[in-house]
Amino acid sequence: MLVLSRKVGEKILIGDKIAITVVRVAQGIVRIGVEAPEELPIVREEIKGRLAEASADRTRTAGS
């Protein structure tokens, strides 16, 4: 894991098409902005499992 320090307004670039910007830091919470191609899904880790579960439910329902 690469760990970087950034100030508000500074960016981290991932390749040529993804930019992560520190938008705000307050009370232990960091707000970030993500710029990426529309075809690249961006999902918070804590909801990834829920999305996979919902997809599996739809697959089971369609197969019935």
PDB file as gemmi writes it, atoms N, CA and C in Angstrom:
CRYST1    1.000    1.000    1.000  90.00  90.00  90.00 P 1                      
ATOM      1  N   MET A   1       0.848  -1.178   0.000  1.00  0.00           N  
ATOM      2  CA  MET A   1       0.000   0.000   0.000  1.00  0.00           C  
ATOM      3  C   MET A   1       0.891   1.236   0.000  1.00  0.00           C  
ATOM      4  N   LEU A   2       0.592   2.134  -0.875  1.00  0.00           N  
ATOM      5  CA  LEU A   2       1.272   3.421  -0.925  1.00  0.00           C  
ATOM      6  C   LEU A   2       0.492   4.403  -0.058  1.00  0.00           C  
ATOM      7  N   VAL A   3       1.165   5.054   0.883  1.00  0.00           N  
ATOM      8  CA  VAL A   3       0.520   6.028   1.760  1.00  0.00           C  
ATOM      9  C   VAL A   3       1.098   7.397   1.439  1.00  0.00           C  
ATOM     10  N   LEU A   4       0.215   8.351   1.121  1.00  0.00           N  
ATOM     11  CA  LEU A   4       0.635   9.699   0.756  1.00  0.00           C  
ATOM     12  C   LEU A   4      -0.036  10.726   1.656  1.00  0.00           C  
ATOM     13  N   SER A   5       0.637  11.823   1.878  1.00  0.00           N  
ATOM     14  CA  SER A   5       0.037  12.955   2.584  1.00  0.00           C  
ATOM     15  C   SER A   5      -0.343  13.999   1.551  1.00  0.00           C  
ATOM     16  N   ARG A   6      -1.537  14.556   1.660  1.00  0.00           N  
ATOM     17  CA  ARG A   6      -2.020  15.581   0.742  1.00  0.00           C  
ATOM     18  C   ARG A   6      -2.729  16.649   1.548  1.00  0.00           C  
ATOM     19  N   LYS A   7      -2.728  17.850   1.037  1.00  0.00           N  
ATOM     20  CA  LYS A   7      -3.473  18.954   1.631  1.00  0.00           C  
ATOM     21  C   LYS A   7      -4.740  19.176   0.821  1.00  0.00           C  
ATOM     22  N   VAL A   8      -5.693  19.886   1.395  1.00  0.00           N  
ATOM     23  CA  VAL A   8      -6.937  20.186   0.694  1.00  0.00           C  
ATOM     24  C   VAL A   8      -6.616  20.835  -0.650  1.00  0.00           C  
ATOM     25  N   GLY A   9      -7.251  20.335  -1.694  1.00  0.00           N  
ATOM     26  CA  GLY A   9      -7.045  20.846  -3.045  1.00  0.00           C  
ATOM     27  C   GLY A   9      -5.979  20.109  -3.828  1.00  0.00           C  
ATOM     28  N   GLU A  10      -5.143  19.337  -3.154  1.00  0.00           N  
ATOM     29  CA  GLU A  10      -4.103  18.592  -3.860  1.00  0.00           C  
ATOM     30  C   GLU A  10      -4.662  17.275  -4.400  1.00  0.00           C  
ATOM     31  N   LYS A  11      -4.047  16.791  -5.468  1.00  0.00           N  
ATOM     32  CA  LYS A  11      -4.537  15.594  -6.156  1.00  0.00           C  
ATOM     33  C   LYS A  11      -3.524  14.473  -6.122  1.00  0.00           C  
ATOM     34  N   ILE A  12      -4.053  13.281  -6.280  1.00  0.00           N  
ATOM     35  CA  ILE A  12      -3.250  12.080  -6.519  1.00  0.00           C  
ATOM     36  C   ILE A  12      -3.705  11.563  -7.877  1.00  0.00           C  
ATOM     37  N   LEU A  13      -2.775  11.321  -8.763  1.00  0.00           N  
ATOM     38  CA  LEU A  13      -3.107  10.832 -10.101  1.00  0.00           C  
ATOM     39  C   LEU A  13      -2.825   9.339 -10.197  1.00  0.00           C  
ATOM     40  N   ILE A  14      -3.760   8.613 -10.780  1.00  0.00           N  
ATOM     41  CA  ILE A  14      -3.596   7.180 -11.011  1.00  0.00           C  
ATOM     42  C   ILE A  14      -3.671   6.987 -12.522  1.00  0.00           C  
ATOM     43  N   GLY A  15      -2.546   6.714 -13.123  1.00  0.00           N  
ATOM     44  CA  GLY A  15      -2.493   6.625 -14.577  1.00  0.00           C  
ATOM     45  C   GLY A  15      -2.820   7.980 -15.189  1.00  0.00           C  
ATOM     46  N   ASP A  16      -3.345   7.949 -16.405  1.00  0.00           N  
ATOM     47  CA  ASP A  16      -3.671   9.184 -17.117  1.00  0.00           C  
ATOM     48  C   ASP A  16      -5.138   9.579 -16.978  1.00  0.00           C  
ATOM     49  N   LYS A  17      -5.968   8.696 -16.411  1.00  0.00           N  
ATOM     50  CA  LYS A  17      -7.406   8.935 -16.463  1.00  0.00           C  
ATOM     51  C   LYS A  17      -8.098   9.041 -15.113  1.00  0.00           C  
ATOM     52  N   ILE A  18      -7.380   8.868 -14.004  1.00  0.00           N  
ATOM     53  CA  ILE A  18      -8.013   8.910 -12.685  1.00  0.00           C  
ATOM     54  C   ILE A  18      -7.297   9.926 -11.812  1.00  0.00           C  
ATOM     55  N   ALA A  19      -8.085  10.794 -11.170  1.00  0.00           N  
ATOM     56  CA  ALA A  19      -7.543  11.783 -10.244  1.00  0.00           C  
ATOM     57  C   ALA A  19      -8.357  11.751  -8.957  1.00  0.00           C  
ATOM     58  N   ILE A  20      -7.663  11.709  -7.837  1.00  0.00           N  
ATOM     59  CA  ILE A  20      -8.285  11.748  -6.520  1.00  0.00           C  
ATOM     60  C   ILE A  20      -7.905  13.098  -5.911  1.00  0.00           C  
ATOM     61  N   THR A  21      -8.912  13.880  -5.489  1.00  0.00           N  
ATOM     62  CA  THR A  21      -8.671  15.205  -4.923  1.00  0.00           C  
ATOM     63  C   THR A  21      -9.152  15.240  -3.480  1.00  0.00           C  
ATOM     64  N   VAL A  22      -8.314  15.777  -2.590  1.00  0.00           N  
ATOM     65  CA  VAL A  22      -8.744  16.002  -1.209  1.00  0.00           C  
ATOM     66  C   VAL A  22      -9.604  17.262  -1.224  1.00  0.00           C  
ATOM     67  N   VAL A  23     -10.887  17.107  -0.899  1.00  0.00           N  
ATOM     68  CA  VAL A  23     -11.829  18.226  -0.957  1.00  0.00           C  
ATOM     69  C   VAL A  23     -11.915  18.943   0.385  1.00  0.00           C  
ATOM     70  N   ARG A  24     -11.979  18.155   1.478  1.00  0.00           N  
ATOM     71  CA  ARG A  24     -12.116  18.768   2.797  1.00  0.00           C  
ATOM     72  C   ARG A  24     -11.651  17.794   3.861  1.00  0.00           C  
ATOM     73  N   VAL A  25     -11.076  18.335   4.940  1.00  0.00           N  
ATOM     74  CA  VAL A  25     -10.701  17.549   6.104  1.00  0.00           C  
ATOM     75  C   VAL A  25     -11.271  18.272   7.316  1.00  0.00           C  
ATOM     76  N   ALA A  26     -12.115  17.580   8.086  1.00  0.00           N  
ATOM     77  CA  ALA A  26     -12.712  18.198   9.265  1.00  0.00           C  
ATOM     78  C   ALA A  26     -13.121  17.128  10.263  1.00  0.00           C  
ATOM     79  N   GLN A  27     -12.804  17.332  11.510  1.00  0.00           N  
ATOM     80  CA  GLN A  27     -13.229  16.448  12.600  1.00  0.00           C  
ATOM     81  C   GLN A  27     -12.940  14.978  12.320  1.00  0.00           C  
ATOM     82  N   GLY A  28     -11.763  14.697  11.803  1.00  0.00           N  
ATOM     83  CA  GLY A  28     -11.369  13.319  11.555  1.00  0.00           C  
ATOM     84  C   GLY A  28     -11.983  12.680  10.329  1.00  0.00           C  
ATOM     85  N   ILE A  29     -12.673  13.464   9.522  1.00  0.00           N  
ATOM     86  CA  ILE A  29     -13.290  12.943   8.297  1.00  0.00           C  
ATOM     87  C   ILE A  29     -12.628  13.594   7.096  1.00  0.00           C  
ATOM     88  N   VAL A  30     -12.272  12.767   6.119  1.00  0.00           N  
ATOM     89  CA  VAL A  30     -11.658  13.272   4.890  1.00  0.00           C  
ATOM     90  C   VAL A  30     -12.671  13.116   3.771  1.00  0.00           C  
ATOM     91  N   ARG A  31     -12.962  14.198   3.079  1.00  0.00           N  
ATOM     92  CA  ARG A  31     -13.868  14.143   1.921  1.00  0.00           C  
ATOM     93  C   ARG A  31     -12.985  14.197   0.681  1.00  0.00           C  
ATOM     94  N   ILE A  32     -13.188  13.225  -0.212  1.00  0.00           N  
ATOM     95  CA  ILE A  32     -12.387  13.169  -1.438  1.00  0.00           C  
ATOM     96  C   ILE A  32     -13.295  13.212  -2.654  1.00  0.00           C  
ATOM     97  N   GLY A  33     -12.728  13.675  -3.746  1.00  0.00           N  
ATOM     98  CA  GLY A  33     -13.417  13.655  -5.029  1.00  0.00           C  
ATOM     99  C   GLY A  33     -12.668  12.729  -5.963  1.00  0.00           C  
ATOM    100  N   VAL A  34     -13.405  12.002  -6.786  1.00  0.00           N  
ATOM    101  CA  VAL A  34     -12.797  11.063  -7.724  1.00  0.00           C  
ATOM    102  C   VAL A  34     -13.217  11.432  -9.135  1.00  0.00           C  
ATOM    103  N   GLU A  35     -12.253  11.665  -9.989  1.00  0.00           N  
ATOM    104  CA  GLU A  35     -12.507  11.898 -11.412  1.00  0.00           C  
ATOM    105  C   GLU A  35     -11.991  10.676 -12.154  1.00  0.00           C  
ATOM    106  N   ALA A  36     -12.897  10.010 -12.887  1.00  0.00           N  
ATOM    107  CA  ALA A  36     -12.524   8.799 -13.609  1.00  0.00           C  
ATOM    108  C   ALA A  36     -13.450   8.647 -14.805  1.00  0.00           C  
ATOM    109  N   PRO A  37     -13.053   7.837 -15.782  1.00  0.00           N  
ATOM    110  CA  PRO A  37     -13.933   7.588 -16.924  1.00  0.00           C  
ATOM    111  C   PRO A  37     -15.266   7.015 -16.452  1.00  0.00           C  
ATOM    112  N   GLU A  38     -16.331   7.377 -17.136  1.00  0.00           N  
ATOM    113  CA  GLU A  38     -17.670   6.943 -16.764  1.00  0.00           C  
ATOM    114  C   GLU A  38     -17.815   5.421 -16.737  1.00  0.00           C  
ATOM    115  N   GLU A  39     -17.095   4.730 -17.600  1.00  0.00           N  
ATOM    116  CA  GLU A  39     -17.220   3.270 -17.668  1.00  0.00           C  
ATOM    117  C   GLU A  39     -16.507   2.551 -16.516  1.00  0.00           C  
ATOM    118  N   LEU A  40     -15.782   3.280 -15.687  1.00  0.00           N  
ATOM    119  CA  LEU A  40     -15.081   2.688 -14.550  1.00  0.00           C  
ATOM    120  C   LEU A  40     -15.942   2.821 -13.296  1.00  0.00           C  
ATOM    121  N   PRO A  41     -16.480   1.707 -12.784  1.00  0.00           N  
ATOM    122  CA  PRO A  41     -17.327   1.804 -11.590  1.00  0.00           C  
ATOM    123  C   PRO A  41     -16.505   2.210 -10.374  1.00  0.00           C  
ATOM    124  N   ILE A  42     -17.052   3.105  -9.570  1.00  0.00           N  
ATOM    125  CA  ILE A  42     -16.413   3.543  -8.333  1.00  0.00           C  
ATOM    126  C   ILE A  42     -17.412   3.254  -7.218  1.00  0.00           C  
ATOM    127  N   VAL A  43     -17.024   2.400  -6.283  1.00  0.00           N  
ATOM    128  CA  VAL A  43     -17.931   1.961  -5.233  1.00  0.00           C  
ATOM    129  C   VAL A  43     -17.199   2.005  -3.893  1.00  0.00           C  
ATOM    130  N   ARG A  44     -17.900   2.487  -2.852  1.00  0.00           N  
ATOM    131  CA  ARG A  44     -17.321   2.452  -1.506  1.00  0.00           C  
ATOM    132  C   ARG A  44     -17.220   0.992  -1.065  1.00  0.00           C  
ATOM    133  N   GLU A  45     -16.130   0.666  -0.401  1.00  0.00           N  
ATOM    134  CA  GLU A  45     -15.878  -0.714   0.009  1.00  0.00           C  
ATOM    135  C   GLU A  45     -17.023  -1.282   0.845  1.00  0.00           C  
ATOM    136  N   GLU A  46     -17.583  -0.487   1.748  1.00  0.00           N  
ATOM    137  CA  GLU A  46     -18.601  -1.016   2.654  1.00  0.00           C  
ATOM    138  C   GLU A  46     -19.910  -1.376   1.957  1.00  0.00           C  
ATOM    139  N   ILE A  47     -20.139  -0.884   0.748  1.00  0.00           N  
ATOM    140  CA  ILE A  47     -21.374  -1.270   0.055  1.00  0.00           C  
ATOM    141  C   ILE A  47     -21.127  -2.277  -1.073  1.00  0.00           C  
ATOM    142  N   LYS A  48     -19.888  -2.597  -1.332  1.00  0.00           N  
ATOM    143  CA  LYS A  48     -19.578  -3.558  -2.401  1.00  0.00           C  
ATOM    144  C   LYS A  48     -20.240  -4.903  -2.129  1.00  0.00           C  
ATOM    145  N   GLY A  49     -20.210  -5.373  -0.894  1.00  0.00           N  
ATOM    146  CA  GLY A  49     -20.835  -6.644  -0.544  1.00  0.00           C  
ATOM    147  C   GLY A  49     -22.337  -6.611  -0.758  1.00  0.00           C  
ATOM    148  N   ARG A  50     -22.970  -5.483  -0.411  1.00  0.00           N  
ATOM    149  CA  ARG A  50     -24.420  -5.355  -0.608  1.00  0.00           C  
ATOM    150  C   ARG A  50     -24.774  -5.396  -2.088  1.00  0.00           C  
ATOM    151  N   LEU A  51     -23.956  -4.773  -2.923  1.00  0.00           N  
ATOM    152  CA  LEU A  51     -24.214  -4.786  -4.366  1.00  0.00           C  
ATOM    153  C   LEU A  51     -24.089  -6.205  -4.928  1.00  0.00           C  
ATOM    154  N   ALA A  52     -23.070  -6.930  -4.477  1.00  0.00           N  
ATOM    155  CA  ALA A  52     -22.878  -8.301  -4.939  1.00  0.00           C  
ATOM    156  C   ALA A  52     -24.047  -9.181  -4.492  1.00  0.00           C  
ATOM    157  N   GLU A  53     -24.514  -8.964  -3.269  1.00  0.00           N  
ATOM    158  CA  GLU A  53     -25.648  -9.738  -2.751  1.00  0.00           C  
ATOM    159  C   GLU A  53     -26.919  -9.451  -3.550  1.00  0.00           C  
ATOM    160  N   ALA A  54     -27.165  -8.190  -3.851  1.00  0.00           N  
ATOM    161  CA  ALA A  54     -28.349  -7.812  -4.627  1.00  0.00           C  
ATOM    162  C   ALA A  54     -28.280  -8.418  -6.031  1.00  0.00           C  
ATOM    163  N   SER A  55     -27.104  -8.441  -6.608  1.00  0.00           N  
ATOM    164  CA  SER A  55     -26.932  -9.023  -7.939  1.00  0.00           C  
ATOM    165  C   SER A  55     -27.212 -10.523  -7.901  1.00  0.00           C  
ATOM    166  N   ALA A  56     -26.731 -11.185  -6.852  1.00  0.00           N  
ATOM    167  CA  ALA A  56     -26.968 -12.631  -6.715  1.00  0.00           C  
ATOM    168  C   ALA A  56     -28.464 -12.904  -6.535  1.00  0.00           C  
ATOM    169  N   ASP A  57     -29.145 -12.051  -5.776  1.00  0.00           N  
ATOM    170  CA  ASP A  57     -30.593 -12.205  -5.586  1.00  0.00           C  
ATOM    171  C   ASP A  57     -31.336 -12.075  -6.917  1.00  0.00           C  
ATOM    172  N   ARG A  58     -30.939 -11.090  -7.736  1.00  0.00           N  
ATOM    173  CA  ARG A  58     -31.584 -10.896  -9.034  1.00  0.00           C  
ATOM    174  C   ARG A  58     -31.342 -12.115  -9.921  1.00  0.00           C  
ATOM    175  N   THR A  59     -30.150 -12.690  -9.876  1.00  0.00           N  
ATOM    176  CA  THR A  59     -29.823 -13.860 -10.686  1.00  0.00           C  
ATOM    177  C   THR A  59     -30.676 -15.047 -10.271  1.00  0.00           C  
ATOM    178  N   ARG A  60     -30.813 -15.250  -8.951  1.00  0.00           N  
ATOM    179  CA  ARG A  60     -31.637 -16.368  -8.461  1.00  0.00           C  
ATOM    180  C   ARG A  60     -33.095 -16.183  -8.852  1.00  0.00           C  
ATOM    181  N   THR A  61     -33.613 -14.951  -8.769  1.00  0.00           N  
ATOM    182  CA  THR A  61     -35.002 -14.669  -9.115  1.00  0.00           C  
ATOM    183  C   THR A  61     -35.241 -14.882 -10.603  1.00  0.00           C  
ATOM    184  N   ALA A  62     -34.305 -14.453 -11.433  1.00  0.00           N  
ATOM    185  CA  ALA A  62     -34.450 -14.603 -12.882  1.00  0.00           C  
ATOM    186  C   ALA A  62     -34.415 -16.080 -13.286  1.00  0.00           C  
ATOM    187  N   GLY A  63     -33.703 -16.902 -12.521  1.00  0.00           N  
ATOM    188  CA  GLY A  63     -33.578 -18.313 -12.847  1.00  0.00           C  
ATOM    189  C   GLY A  63     -34.771 -19.144 -12.388  1.00  0.00           C  
ATOM    190  N   SER A  64     -35.657 -18.555 -11.584  1.00  0.00           N  
ATOM    191  CA  SER A  64     -36.814 -19.314 -11.062  1.00  0.00           C  
ATOM    192  C   SER A  64     -37.937 -19.412 -12.050  1.00  0.00           C  
TER     193      SER A  64                                                      
END                                                                             
